Amino acid sequence: MARPGHTLQVERLQAQEGELIELSDVLLVADGETRIGNPTVPGARVIVQVLEHGRGRKVIAIKFKAKVRYRRKLGHRQPYTRLAVKEILLEPVAA
């Protein structure tokens, strides 16, 4: 859930730190009344600021096969981008 002032952690985006980005793929808006997109809500946009880029905690995966001396240890750190929600913009609904 995103509200102005909240921070979100999303998949890594190609943007500089401090840059403002407009996200237009909004799936659901709840501002008194709920609007559900099909697949996205038309006219809904979210303005966010890139706070930082980073990498998540390491996840360890181990492969093992019994009786054949096969062992593999793999590690993975998922890259992310932390965003601060500045404002949520909605176009009025045409009646």
N, C-alpha and C positions, 0 to 999 in steps of 0.2 A: 504494500500500500504506500502511495506517495502523497505527501502533503507538503506545502511550502515550508521550507526549513529542515525537512528530513534529508537523510543521506541514504543513498542506494549503492549497492555493490553489484556491478554487472560485468558481463564478459568484456574483455579488453576492447576498447574503442581506439581508433586512430585519430586522436585529438591531443592537443597540447594542454598541459596543466594550466588552469585559469581560464581556459576558453569556454565560451557559452555555446551550447548545442541545443537545437530544437528537435525534440523527438515527436514524430507524428503518428507512430504506430501505437495508439492508445486502445486498449482492449475493453476497458470498462471505466465509467465515470460515475461517481456517487456524490452528488451535491444537493441533497434534499430529495431529488428523484434519481433513480438509477438508470443509466443508459448503457446498454450492452452492445458492443460492436458486432458487425457481421461481415468480415472478421474484425474490422476496426471501427471506432466511433468516428463518424465524419465530422470534421471541423474541430476536433480535440487535439491540442498540442501541449507539450510540457517543455518548459525552458529549464535546462539544468546547466550547472557549472562543473567542469572537471576539477576535482580536488587533487587526486593523485592516481598514479598507476602503481601496481604492485603485483606480488605473487602470493598465492594462498599457501596454506600449510602443506607440507609434503605428505603425499599419499603413497604408501608402500604396497606393491602388489608382488606376490610370491607365486611362482609356478613350480610345481613339484610333481614328479612321476615316481611312483614306488618301484623299487627293485631295478632301476636302470641308471641310477646315479645322476639323475637330471634335476637340477635346481636352478632357478633364475630369480633374481631379486631386482625389481624395477621400481623406480621412484618417479613421481610426477608432481609438479607444482603448477597449478592453474593460474594464468595471468588474469588480472581483473583491473577494472577502473572504478574508482569511488566517485560518485556524483552527488552534488547538493542540489535539491529541487528549489528553484527560484520562484516559479509561478506556473499555474495551470490555466491554460486559455481554452475557452469554449465558445463556439459560435452558437447563437440562439437557434432553437429548434423551430423549423418551419411547420406551422400547424396545418 
